Amino acid sequence: MTGNFELVVRTADGSVQTLVVSATDAATACTRAVSDGLQVLGCSWRGGSTKDKRHAPNAKRLGLDIANFSYELASLLAAGLSVIDALRTLAAKESAPARRAALLDVVEGVSEGLPLSAALERHSGRYPALLIATVSASEQTGDLSTALRRYAEHQQTIKALRDKVVGAAIYPMLLLAVGSLVVLFLITVVVPKFAVLIESTRHELPWSSQLLMSWGRFAALHKWEVGFAGMALLLAILAAARHILRTGAKAAWMDTVPFIGPTIRKFRHAQLYRTTSMLVRGGIAAPRALQLGASLLGDADREGLRRAVQLIHEGRSLSDALQEAQLADPVATSMLTVAERTGALADILERIAQFHESRLQRSVDLSTRLFEPVLMIVIGLVVGAIVVLMYLPIFDLASSLQ
């Protein structure tokens, strides 16, 4: 079964074009382009049959650390080994058969005469598009070792930034989970027992306590139903959290959450600018570099980036296009304008990424300082209200006895 592959090629007259080739795999598509006298600069899977994609597990499912793989490969190449020897060395040290087979597949592709980028793309979806684009650009300059090291450093920087955001969210989520369990225990175990005890006194209760006791009676009569409902709610929350982590929090509704939405958007923009800087430094044109980084953005920003790239192709400047797409604030726009005059686009993009990261760190610190006490107050009020409503009937009963 065949699929569609998008090839970025250079013609004999030096112009760069984008072609869509229908082939069984990326290697066949690249071979067809080379046989037509074209130089392949990049190859990515666009659609069609998903057979190869299903049977080629990605690096994450294989357990292959792409950043570490890039760094080790760069070190071996810098030591003087050829690409094939370096890949065979990395394959030999792998203990897992699946990871060893994946690397040997790349060795086989290179041995057949394919460029390393085409060999990495041979099994669509196994290796990240950013890595393939970086390798493809470095093949034109002959500086593969430096490009791989730069990609590894980029991945480590992004991972460190992501760990900061995730680490800041661990304590509030733990606090929310513990508070929810305490509230669930009170309303499913303690309140029903109090309801039975208070009902036996036949004492008139305040309306708020009556409401709580009604829930207690309901929970006592429908223990299994309440338990299953609570379990279903817990599973739904876990499924939602897993979906958010899998998609990188790119759902549109995430942007509307106060404090969290703007923080996530800053994180995405920092990723985009740092990734674009790395690709531009490696020799990839800015519009193409932006397109490769589109997967890092949310739905709305991804559509804005598409419009920005279209404006750039129409002749608009990079700063104007990104500003119109709301992907560049006034500071980033001013810095991009300077880059357009000086030509130091890669350095400016990296500085913009650092600027966004510093703002992100301040936003995370502020959100944490505000969210944690607010969450503690809310949980305390809920638990306190339940306890007070349970003890009000006892206080009324004691006063009536006196």
ChimeraX attribute file (.defattr): number of C-alpha atoms within 10 A of each C-alpha:
attribute: neighborCount
match mode: 1-to-1
recipient: residues
	/A:1	10
	/A:2	15
	/A:3	21
	/A:4	21
	/A:5	24
	/A:6	19
	/A:7	23
	/A:8	21
	/A:9	22
	/A:10	18
	/A:11	14
	/A:12	10
	/A:13	6
	/A:14	10
	/A:15	8
	/A:16	14
	/A:17	13
	/A:18	14
	/A:19	13
	/A:20	16
	/A:21	21
	/A:22	19
	/A:23	19
	/A:24	17
	/A:25	21
	/A:26	27
	/A:27	21
	/A:28	17
	/A:29	23
	/A:30	30
	/A:31	16
	/A:32	15
	/A:33	19
	/A:34	13
	/A:35	9
	/A:36	10
	/A:37	12
	/A:38	19
	/A:39	19
	/A:40	24
	/A:41	25
	/A:42	22
	/A:43	29
	/A:44	20
	/A:45	23
	/A:46	15
	/A:47	13
	/A:48	13
	/A:49	14
	/A:50	15
	/A:51	14
	/A:52	18
	/A:53	17
	/A:54	12
	/A:55	12
	/A:56	18
	/A:57	18
	/A:58	18
	/A:59	16
	/A:60	11
	/A:61	11
	/A:62	16
	/A:63	12
	/A:64	20
	/A:65	10
	/A:66	17
	/A:67	20
	/A:68	15
	/A:69	16
	/A:70	20
	/A:71	20
	/A:72	20
	/A:73	22
	/A:74	24
	/A:75	17
	/A:76	18
	/A:77	21
	/A:78	15
	/A:79	11
	/A:80	10
	/A:81	15
	/A:82	12
	/A:83	19
	/A:84	18
	/A:85	14
	/A:86	20
	/A:87	23
	/A:88	17
	/A:89	16
	/A:90	18
	/A:91	21
	/A:92	12
	/A:93	9
	/A:94	14
	/A:95	9
	/A:96	12
	/A:97	10
	/A:98	15
	/A:99	18
	/A:100	19
	/A:101	13
	/A:102	20
	/A:103	21
	/A:104	18
	/A:105	18
	/A:106	25
	/A:107	22
	/A:108	14
	/A:109	21
	/A:110	19
	/A:111	14
	/A:112	11
	/A:113	11
	/A:114	19
	/A:115	20
	/A:116	21
	/A:117	27
	/A:118	28
	/A:119	23
	/A:120	29
	/A:121	27
	/A:122	27
	/A:123	23
	/A:124	25
	/A:125	19
	/A:126	20
	/A:127	20
	/A:128	14
	/A:129	21
	/A:130	17
	/A:131	22
	/A:132	21
	/A:133	25
	/A:134	25
	/A:135	27
	/A:136	26
	/A:137	24
	/A:138	23
	/A:139	18
	/A:140	14
	/A:141	11
	/A:142	11
	/A:143	16
	/A:144	23
	/A:145	22
	/A:146	17
	/A:147	27
	/A:148	25
	/A:149	21
	/A:150	21
	/A:151	25
	/A:152	21
	/A:153	17
	/A:154	18
	/A:155	20
	/A:156	14
	/A:157	14
	/A:158	17
	/A:159	13
	/A:160	12
	/A:161	18
	/A:162	13
	/A:163	12
	/A:164	14
	/A:165	19
	/A:166	12
	/A:167	11
	/A:168	16
	/A:169	16
	/A:170	11
	/A:171	13
	/A:172	17
	/A:173	13
	/A:174	11
	/A:175	15
	/A:176	17
	/A:177	12
	/A:178	13
	/A:179	19
	/A:180	15
	/A:181	11
	/A:182	13
	/A:183	19
	/A:184	14
	/A:185	12
	/A:186	16
	/A:187	19
	/A:188	20
	/A:189	15
	/A:190	16
	/A:191	24
	/A:192	23
	/A:193	16
	/A:194	18
	/A:195	22
	/A:196	14
	/A:197	12
	/A:198	19
	/A:199	13
	/A:200	8
	/A:201	11
	/A:202	9
	/A:203	13
	/A:204	13
	/A:205	18
	/A:206	12
	/A:207	10
	/A:208	12
	/A:209	19
	/A:210	16
	/A:211	12
	/A:212	19
	/A:213	24
	/A:214	15
	/A:215	17
	/A:216	23
	/A:217	18
	/A:218	15
	/A:219	20
	/A:220	18
	/A:221	12
	/A:222	11
	/A:223	14
	/A:224	11
	/A:225	11
	/A:226	15
	/A:227	13
	/A:228	11
	/A:229	12
	/A:230	14
	/A:231	12
	/A:232	12
	/A:233	12
	/A:234	12
	/A:235	12
	/A:236	12
	/A:237	12
	/A:238	12
	/A:239	12
	/A:240	12
	/A:241	13
	/A:242	13
	/A:243	14
	/A:244	14
	/A:245	11
	/A:246	10
	/A:247	13
	/A:248	15
	/A:249	20
	/A:250	24
	/A:251	15
	/A:252	13
	/A:253	10
	/A:254	16
	/A:255	19
	/A:256	11
	/A:257	12
	/A:258	10
	/A:259	16
	/A:260	14
	/A:261	17
	/A:262	16
	/A:263	20
	/A:264	23
	/A:265	20
	/A:266	20
	/A:267	23
	/A:268	23
	/A:269	23
	/A:270	27
	/A:271	25
	/A:272	25
	/A:273	26
	/A:274	27
	/A:275	26
	/A:276	29
	/A:277	25
	/A:278	24
	/A:279	29
	/A:280	22
	/A:281	22
	/A:282	27
	/A:283	19
	/A:284	20
	/A:285	13
	/A:286	19
	/A:287	19
	/A:288	16
	/A:289	24
	/A:290	22
	/A:291	16
	/A:292	17
	/A:293	22
	/A:294	20
	/A:295	17
	/A:296	19
	/A:297	23
	/A:298	22
	/A:299	16
	/A:300	13
	/A:301	21
	/A:302	19
	/A:303	13
	/A:304	21
	/A:305	24
	/A:306	15
	/A:307	16
	/A:308	27
	/A:309	21
	/A:310	14
	/A:311	19
	/A:312	17
	/A:313	13
	/A:314	9
	/A:315	9
	/A:316	14
	/A:317	16
	/A:318	22
	/A:319	24
	/A:320	18
	/A:321	23
	/A:322	23
	/A:323	18
	/A:324	16
	/A:325	20
	/A:326	13
	/A:327	21
	/A:328	21
	/A:329	12
	/A:330	10
	/A:331	11
	/A:332	22
	/A:333	19
	/A:334	13
	/A:335	17
	/A:336	25
	/A:337	18
	/A:338	15
	/A:339	18
	/A:340	14
	/A:341	9
	/A:342	10
	/A:343	12
	/A:344	13
	/A:345	21
	/A:346	22
	/A:347	16
	/A:348	22
	/A:349	25
	/A:350	20
	/A:351	18
	/A:352	23
	/A:353	24
	/A:354	16
	/A:355	14
	/A:356	21
	/A:357	20
	/A:358	14
	/A:359	16
	/A:360	23
	/A:361	18
	/A:362	13
	/A:363	19
	/A:364	21
	/A:365	14
	/A:366	12
	/A:367	17
	/A:368	17
	/A:369	12
	/A:370	12
	/A:371	15
	/A:372	17
	/A:373	12
	/A:374	12
	/A:375	16
	/A:376	15
	/A:377	12
	/A:378	14
	/A:379	19
	/A:380	14
	/A:381	12
	/A:382	15
	/A:383	18
	/A:384	13
	/A:385	12
	/A:386	18
	/A:387	15
	/A:388	13
	/A:389	20
	/A:390	21
	/A:391	15
	/A:392	15
	/A:393	21
	/A:394	17
	/A:395	12
	/A:396	14
	/A:397	17
	/A:398	10
	/A:399	9
	/A:400	9
	/A:401	7
	/A:402	5
